[in-house]
């Protein structure tokens, strides 16, 4: 029964991401009908919408059951509306997906089996950490569900806090997990420990394969790259020194989005911008991924400025120099804005006192 509920929630996420991916495709004029781009784009667009929605109600202590009902209406209503308005586009994408599955049955099955093996490993051996993070991340959601409020009660001590914790206030994926647990009437651990890790892994794998397709035309080389990438991740998973540790052993944390989904997305974006610095679709996809990732973790604001150094080779080539500079600025801009927002909170200019 629990597995069935987890599967239902997982499918609801995928359908939602697909719907919001259609919106991204419509707004940007993106031509490819690839789920490898639409699912991640939908993930970050949906996450950004919830991030904007939840901050004010949380600050004003709106009860979780009320927030859940309101968000259910917004969530379900938006998905239905998207499919009605973009039904032709959705049909084209699904038709092309069906054609791909018929022409590549072995590769499709292999990809599915690989994802199942990864999720199985996580279920049997992963989701472990020796730090105190489980109490911060898991207990926050559980406490929110059972107190019917978001972030007002200390998740370990069980006492009412005087102020919202800045870090937990801005990383709103905890709040979304609480809302989902309330909507589907499941224990928060089903959402946090089962569904979210599977979403991270599957979405990240789609992006890695899209990156491989962007580099190589031959399918054998694409799979060789994909296998090599996953092997490198597996070999470095056991050490805290590598971010791949998060993919299997700390994948209930929001910052797992960085090595699992965000970095593969940036690899894809950078590769396309190397080839054509004026590729607006790749640039918009990158900006959306970075901005939407703040729903999961504020660590992005430190990481992206460093990651954008990956565009330096394009500067060395002096290929459309100023356009490359503009791309770097636009990719870093969401981090600057978020950092300013976070500093205002830490300095007390945005009041997080619980009333």
Steps between C-alpha positions, in 0.01 A plus 500: 500500500780742588684420177181564302456840666863589433458400135185713468681803642799437271273484193321818613837678511604373155168603343531841665856548380397396150216755503723783622764388250241568228466852637877548480500369144215733405648811662852454365417353159718198577479273196608162632230269636735334747391391847866530598455877493128539567493298824789693665365832370157413639655400833672834546208708370255326731743533792543871433122548502469331838795699638321825413168372632601367841721768660231751600245244632772327700609829654140569604456150648221386271409145614649222292165336425376828350818546297471144377147548372588829332810352339308192385261728311788696347699184424222292345332798337820621333587153366151446356499850349843446342393173339183664366678802355806311374333169409631509143857553614462227763372262234797572274747438782334175606479383139871563452571321830300200379699494176827515692396209724403288197825573319718455809335229713826355633645840598171603661482181706867535595443856620196390701686208659793724591271746677326218686837362612609841626175553690529146639852567624384820669214312665722218628828671578467876454340796679745480785710768660698518823428870541208671670344589167226232519353683799513833320356385171275206580370609840414847367241353264366252755467775761321726253246230415420413861492860627313627193745792467811557292827569682359631827603204719855382555520161323718340770409676827130529421472854639352803331772717345517877528625547144496305180839349419624694197644199322188288545274793418644554153548133405134434433517143372452390866171688499397343172568153639278582798226623266525185287490276808186683612332482159564129443457401867835323522774506759762763412769231474326357191541833325845585634672162498337329203353744250746793504818287459340317206406830336853634539657186353264462203508869407877512530539191282283655231729803496818293489367310202397824331853628550636181345269542200621857461863389483476179295288402203564125523275325752776265613717797601206663676450190715874467557512858629192442715650183648835673559335793673301272731810288572696811601215601730484152653877492563491830691174447687655364818694815590381824658757675280286450191157642431392163360469385863176695509350303211466181700558567868365851559239519227224610737673841520422789271862558403494159331341684209841651419708191411203293387304741279642852490859417400395269213265777387788750503724258308232488233453878500873578487558256215229667292629846585852395395366415158276804471524779761174641362302183575218668692319172570799352683554826689135522611507136604811566710351809665180310583692207651711730717207712616275202569772323697467753784180318592726210600818663629665837548840341433443578133591865562858392589538230240374663179755788485776239520328267254468784248877496471425207273423760232855639517622277210252681278658830611847370423384418149381862475188375328234770550686619811240743632215260437674239716549761773129584480409131529714467814341809656146380425573157649648650817232771540243272676772411754572866568131576552452200729815588698366853550167358618677262741723779637192714569357213702823435693540872579144517631378738231242237409335410828463127565364531855220248556184677609 
